Amino acid sequence: MKLSSLTCKDCSKAAVLFNSKKRILEFISQLAHEQLPHLSEQEILNSLLNREKLGSTGIGRGIAIPHGRMTGVDTPLALILVSETPINFDAIDNRPVDIFVALIVPDGESQLHLKTLATIADKLNDKDFCKQLRSAKSDHDLYQVIVEQS
């Protein structure tokens, strides 16, 4: 599974400016709603917030993988955002986060969910890939990095 197969051009946002965990999750919910219009922004946000209540999805090294399981979703959707300024996200290493790869996955598809998370985590282990994500100056550039590296 390739990261590029989980996302689209409109789901890649470079140099976003937010100052809180809640606000970036709200923006992710808004973007996801544009791709999944049958789900409300609030439903998506609630799914993401419910997962965060179990423990932060900030995995360290300035990276977070917020995710939520939802009914009405047929295939996983990834949204990739790079924040211009890192924000506090309660990451496991206590460092602020600037790379967000958010996932909306079908409810009840645990194996697919785990496989998708593993694919993303593996890709984000590549320091050069993360450096390229952070260097992208536009949404288009960010999406090109994803397509070329997947």
N, C-alpha and C positions, 0 to 999 in steps of 0.2 A: 504494500500500500504506500502510495506517495502522498506527501503533504499537499502537492499541487492538485491532487484528485479530490481533496476534501474542501477546497476553498475556491474562491473566484476573485476576479479583479476587484469587484466592489466590496469584498470582505478583507481587503488589505489596506491598512491606514498607517501612514508614516507620520512622524513628528506631531502626534496628537498631544494636546495639552490638558491634563487633568491633574487635580491635586489631592484626590482621595480615592480609596479603594471603591467606595460606593459609587462615585461618579463614573469611574471607568467601567464598572459593571453595568451601570445604566446605559452608557454609550454602546457597549457590546450588545446589550439587549435590543437597543434601537437598530443596530446594524443587522442583527439576527432576524428581527421582525421584518425587515425589508426583504430578506430572502425567504422567510417563512411567514407570509402575511396572515395565515390562518391561526397563528399563535400571537397573543398580545405581548407587547413589550413587558408588561407586568408579570405575565406568566413566565416568560423567559428569565426575567430578573429574579423572581422568586426561586426558580430552579437553581440559578447560580448562587444566590445567597444561602439557600438551604444547604448546598454542598459546602460552602465556605464555613458554615456553622460547625461542620464535622471536623474542620481543620483547614488551615490555609492551603491553597493550591499553589502558593509561592514555593517553588522547588529549589531556590537558591541561584546564585550567580546572576541575579537580576532578571530572573525568568519566572513567570507564573503560567499555569495551565488551568484557568478557571473552566469548569465544565458542569453541565447539567443534563440529566436524562429527562426526556419529555415524550409524552404520548403525542401522536400526530406527526412525528418526524420519521421519515422512511430511511434516510441515509445520514451519516454524520456530516455535520457542517463545521468547518473550522474558520475562525476569524482571527486574523493576525494583525496586531497593533503594536507599534513601537512608540513609546512615549518620549517626547523631546526631553523631559525632565523625569528621572525616576521618582516613583511615589512609594510611600510606605504601604506594603501589602501583607504585613505579618508573615513574611517568608521565613522558611526554616533556618536560614542563616542570618536573619535580621537585617539583611541588606534591602535597600529599596529596589523596586522592580521597574524595568523599562521595556521588556519584551513580554507581550501577552499573546498566547495562543489559546483562544477560547474555543471550546467544543460544545456543540449541542448534538446529543446522540439519542437514538431511539430508546425509549423506555423498554425494559425487558430484554434487551440485547446485550447482556453482560459480557459475553465473549468478544463481540464486536467493539464494545466500549473499551475493554482492556487492550485489545489489539491496536485500536486507534491511539489510545494514550501512550502505549509502548512505542509506536511509530514516531509520534511527535517527540516524546522524551528522548528517543535515540537521536533524532535529527538535531535536537537542541543541545545535545552533548558535543556537537561539532563546533569548536570555538571559532573556526573560520566562518562558518555559516552564521553564527550569532553576530560576529563582527560585521559581516555584510548586511545583515538585517539592520543593525544599528547605524550603519553608514548610509542607508537609503534615504534620499532627500525628498522623495515624492511617493505617492501611493503607487504610481506606475513602476518606479524603480524597485519598490518593496516587492511588488508582485513578480517582477522579472527575476529577482533574487530567488524567490520561492520556486518559480517554474524552472529556472536553470539549475538549481541545486537539488531538485527532487528527482 
